[in-house]
Amino acid sequence: MGFPSIRALISGERKFAQSIKNITGFSPRNLAVFHLAFKHRGQSEETRNGIKLNNERLEYLGDAILGAIVADYLFKKFPTQEEGFLTKIRARLVSREHLNKMALKLGLDQFITFSDPSTKNKSVYGNALEALLGALFLDRGYEATARFYTTRIISHHVDMEQLLNTDLNYKSKLIEWSQKEKKSITFELLSDEPPEAGKLMKIRVLIDDQEMGIGNDYSKKKAEQMAAEIACLTLGLE
């Protein structure tokens, strides 16, 4: 099997650059960082210094950038809502399930290949989307990355009304999961005083003594549901 010609390589790079522009709205300045965004750890290349090249570091960066973008977007969109509401909706927008769906809608799956099919899992597409955000941030900065995510993903692909009206029994789902996985679960009121009517309550849920979510509401039941929802989204429970 021969090597691809220089012309073929250049043509391939041009197509990839055009694809990135079609997805993000920006022409990439550094194509290498975008190639890296789609390099699954199963395809890692090791440098002479022993550094493994894959998209995990970009995913880490993109996760942080995504959190800031979504928090800023919700803060401006819902100026009268309290912190608990914003936290709940943010958790839905950055959940692994949601990111996987957004990545597939953008067509990111076409850029990811697997040398070993066993390394493929349901989170890989959401991870690639976060890595893409990290790459775009390095290439174009925060403002461009925020514009891409809010205008090309949230505005076009997120049904905010449906997102707001989704109301599942997350507490039951979380308890069922913890029993199946043989993990301890505790809902804890973050106050030294007993709950009172008309008083805002803050409740956190602990899984094996690790905090996984905090809910705020005037109703203890709703605060528990909010905390459980955040925990479910963090754990990737559908």
Secondary structure, 3 states (H helix, E strand, C coil): CCCCCHHHHHHHHHHHHHHHHHHHCCCCCCHHHHHHHCCCHHHCEECCCCCEECCHHHHHHHHHHHHHHHHHHHHHHCCCCCHHHHHHHHHHHCCHHHHHHHHHHHCHHHHCCCCCHHHCCCCHHHHHHHHHHHHHHHHHCHHHHHHHHHHHHHHHHCCHHHHHHCCCCHHHHHHHHHHHCCCCEEEEECCCCCCCCCCCEEEEEEECCEEEEEEEECCHHHHHHHHHHHHHHHHCCC
